[in-house]
Structure formats: structure tokens, C-alpha cells
Amino acid sequence: MNKGNENGTQPNTKSIDVEKFKNYIQYKAFDLISDGSYKKLVVKSKESGDRWAIQTYSHVQEITNIIKSVIQEINTLHEYGKNRLQRVCSEVISCVNPPCRRRMGWNVCSITGARSDDCIDLTRTGKSESVITVHPKFTHFLTMLWIVAKFEHVCKVFTRNWLAQQGVSYQENNTVREMCKDFQKKTAEVQSLYNAFSHAHSHVMLSIQIYKKTPEFSITSQTMQFKDIQPVIQPRDMQPRDMKPRVTKPKAMKPKAMKPKAMKPKAMKPKAMKPTVIKPRAMKPKVTKPKIMKSKDVKPKPRATRPGISKPKPV
């Protein structure tokens, strides 16, 4: 177990350096605009000893380590008996979409075990067999966790949206260097991203420490003390909707009078029976051909003559 956590020390929630954060965003944006060429240029220049490349690479690694430290804190929740919370957080970290999809009706919260209406649905089709629903009061914490863990994805989406706003003709008529220079002018948007990331990081780290010290989760416990803090900026596809419980009035069911249907007897018409005419078959006489008897050579048998009697010869 982490020694710092055993001693009760607070996590590192100091403010993140703005310049390092801007270099991180520009590094991710330039690499997307150049289709991966900028990253190769930085690595090659760093190996050659160029100061700007060494500084850029160092700033990117610092912001990346900050993101990894949050994920490491999530992976240690099972050591404090928070297995269900760790499972829910792992689903949020590994999902591309923010946790803002609602599940209507009464469901069981996967963290507290309490039944609640209008929960957040974290179930992913084809990924998990069981349904994962969370109480609406955990929405802000899970959203902030998603922003920190998926901030590289947020930077890429921000850059793609900026390129889409410029149009296809802008990308065709300008070089990669010119587009990168134009992106550097988006200082206000980059500052807003910095405010959102720094707030999300501090909120998540402090909330994790409170969750670790809480023996049992309760919707009204001190773990909810940060629920009223709103993020400084949220992209449109990340903004959670207003989680107000819907009061459904039961409809008055009027009994319907069931009228028996009058059964009309059906008149059975006898079918006309047609007599079947049996036609006699024509009997053809059989013609028997006579058998031709073949004559056989029959030798006449000699007649027996009596002795002493002779027939008179004709005169």
C-alpha cells in the first residue's frame, strides 16, 4: 500500500503549470494536424540535442504523468475495500464516451446498492454482461474523472472540431506550418481547457481520499461535499443534463364497461350435392389369334395282316 496514504498525507493537488499544459495541447494538436509527423520531428530533434524539443518532450511527459497518477489512485481503491467503486471508475476510464447516458426507471446503484430513479447507465454493449448503473449524485465525480483520464482524447476532439470549422478549402490551401500557427492563436480556448483540467484533477484527487476514508457509502454522506462544484468548462458532448427526479403522477384508471356482444346465429346453407355420374368403361373384345399348328412328318404305321387271308385282287 502506498506509504503516503498510510500516513494520511494529502495527494499532490497543486496547480498545474500553464505553459507546460499549453505545450501539451499544442503537441497533441500539431501531431494530429500533421498526421503524426510532428511527433517524429520532436523525437528526432530531442535526440539531436535541440533545446526546444527537449523542453517540449519534458512538458508532455509531466502532464502525462499527472494523468497516470490519477489512474494509479483508482487502481488502489480495492486495498481500502472499495471494490465496487473501483469497478465503476475502471468502466469510466476505459470508455470513449463520457458518463452522461441516463437509464429511466428504478435501478440499483452499483456503488451504494441503493435503489434510485434516473440513474447513470455505464453499461457497454458487448463489453460487460451485467448492467452498471450509478446514482445521479456521482455524475459530477465520474465526469471529472473521465475528463482527466481521457484528456488526450479531448484534445484530439477539440482539434478535429477546429479543423472542421475552418472548412475543407482551408486545409487544401494552407500548409501544415500555417495551420499550426493559426492554432496557436486559440489562446482563450486553450485557457478554458486548462481551467477545466486543473479543476477536474483537484476534484478527483480530493474525492478519492474522502472515499478511501469513508467506511460505507451513503448518498447523504460527506463524500458528496463536492457535488455542488460545477466545472469551469465542459464541451457540449460532455455536459451532464440536469438530474432532477421526475415525479410521475399515476393515471386514474377508469373501468371500462364490457358490453357482451350479441351472438348472431349463422344460417347454415346446405350445400347442393351433385350426383356423380359413373360412366361405364368401354370393354374392348379381346381378339385371340388362332395358333397355327405346325404339321409334323408322321409316318403311317403298317397295318397288321392276318395270315392266310388275302384280299382278292381286282380283275
Protein Blocks (a to p, Z undefined) as FASTA:
>chain_A
ZZklmnopacdfbdcdfklmmmmmmmmmmmmmnnomlmmmmmmmmmnopaklmmmmmmmm
mmmmmmmmmmmmmmmmmmnopamlmmmmmmmmmpmbdcfbccedjdddfklopacehiac
fbdehkambdcdddfklmmmmmmmmmmmmmmmmmmmmmmmmmmmnojklmmmpcfklmmm
mmmmmmmlmmmmmmmmmmmmmmmmmmmmmmmmpmbacfklmklmmmmpccfbdcfklmcc
dddddddddddddddddddddddddddddddddddddddddddddddddddddddddddd
dddddehiacdddZZ
